[in-house]
Amino acid sequence: MSPISSNRMSKEERAAQVSADLAFLAAWFRSPLKTGAVTSSGRMLAAQMAAMTDPRIPGHLLELGPGTGPVTSALLKHGYPEDRLILVEMNNDFRKRLERRFPNARVVVGDAFDMLRILDNFGVSSLSAVVSSLPLLLLPEEKRHGLLGDAFTRLQPGGGFVQFTYGWASPIPVRDWFSATPSKRLWWNLPPAVAWRYMPAAGAGQKVAGAA
Ligand SMILES: C[S@@+](CC[C@H](N)C(=O)[O-])C[C@H]1O[C@@H](n2cnc3c(N)ncnc32)[C@H](O)[C@@H]1O
């Protein structure tokens, strides 16, 4: 949680944040590699990720690894109505929280790497954006490129795949079939983070999943 944003929270927001942080810590103790962080994303990072999407681009917004929902909340503030959101979260406790908090969003407990099957089950063929908080850094490069390639098959023109990292390099190794644009580093986030937006390279056509 950002020290700056925490000062501006109401009493209710602060209580919700503490409850989310405790749930996060408990999930991290059970499964540190899959949870990927000890605390939920700060509001400035969530707002930065949302700002790298555009609700005017038609289609649903797919959020991968929403956790307790800070990025989801920023996406709503940024202009996406709840019923355009599809949230894919593998932790069932987080899934229940998300369903309570965002009753009009579609919440799926499942594996983000199954995104195409999940979208097909909902009959969703086009996406406005994909926003991911997945812990990607320990995964093989082919798997990260496969995830991006799958997303590109459903993204509308102008739509991008947004991913944050605490690291210095792009969390998805850069290739010529896509562009990769970082935000400024958000020093006030704990730990400091960068959001990246990936878009298909002009003229590159659709990526075949798995190609490096
Ligand atoms: C770094 S946390 C960020 C969550 C969110 N931004 C927050 O602050 O609450 C990563 C989230 O991704 C989820 N996750 C990890 N691997 C996943 C997968 N393969 N499919 C779906 N969710 C996954 C974890 O359960 C966790 O909630």
The ligand as an ORCA input file, in Angstrom:
! r2SCAN-3c Opt
* xyz 0 1
  C       0.887    -10.113     -7.099
  S      -0.736    -10.683     -6.740
  C      -1.579     -9.223     -7.225
  C      -3.019     -9.138     -6.993
  C      -3.704     -7.752     -6.984
  N      -3.066     -6.777     -7.822
  C      -3.807     -7.219     -5.569
  O      -3.080     -6.321     -5.234
  O      -4.653     -7.710     -4.796
  C      -0.983    -11.925     -7.968
  C      -2.330    -12.583     -7.993
  O      -2.344    -13.500     -9.087
  C      -3.007    -14.705     -8.686
  N      -2.501    -15.751     -9.599
  C      -1.239    -16.261     -9.647
  N      -1.134    -17.147    -10.664
  C      -2.353    -17.188    -11.275
  C      -2.871    -17.900    -12.411
  N      -2.111    -18.752    -13.111
  N      -4.151    -17.685    -12.750
  C      -4.945    -16.817    -12.050
  N      -4.506    -16.114    -10.971
  C      -3.233    -16.299    -10.591
  C      -2.621    -14.871     -7.232
  O      -3.546    -15.706     -6.544
  C      -2.655    -13.417     -6.757
  O      -3.949    -13.048     -6.323
*
